[in-house]
Amino acid sequence: MNNNTAKLQNVKCFLLDMDGTFYLGGKLIEGSLDFIKKVQETGRDFLFLTNNSSHNARFYVEKLKKMGLTVDTKKVLTSGEATAAIVKEKYPGKRAFVLGNEYLIEDMKDAGVIVDQENPEIVVIGYDTTLDYKKMTDVCDFVRMGLPYIATHPDFNCPTETGFAPDIGAIIEFINASSFRRPDLIVGKPNRGIVEAALMRTGLTPSELAMVGDRLYTDIETGLQNGILSILVMSGETTEEMRKTSKTIPDLVFGKLFDMNEYL
């Protein structure tokens, strides 16, 4: 049996990163739909697991539909959704300042979190593509006050069709530069919070899952730190030089999702 086939044979569900793995910006990566078809034909399942908290599951369902894949919201788990659930559990009834797009605010409200941008008791930050100087000032003021401080994920850059856009990691750095504080809790990949949400969603154990993504420090570390098969695809952020020099070693490496098909 081929080594790739042997490592993949026990996988019942693929946790799939989205941007840089399934698509790049607004463009489907070649073969992605064929990969999903093969996964389904072999009796396996998939769950999109994205750190991008600038949109919610409903947004991604519509985006995937335009690319030719029809799924419901239960097939998409965002760091924003996982963060909202954790905030509700850890800080019940607390008012939250939310640095994020309308979708993250919607996730918080859907989970029952009280959003209060003027007089909060906790701070939640996400990947905010509507960031302006007032928001930057407000979030630094609240973090500097010592309020509990939660971030949806750690990614420094978001892949685009033309390169990269600064992600929440850059936001965390500017907040730290002003307030001298880093988040008390980061939920998204590679952290345990989003993994626990995925385990609950799938009903499976770590040994029955595979984490597939284009980032070493989030996607691959998610697998390595949580006993999940880690699969790197070279279709997004990671370059060959980055892969060769990194201390984070994935279990398997493929050019893109479709390249796995022959081993499923």
Disulfide bonds with the S-S distance in Angstrom:
none
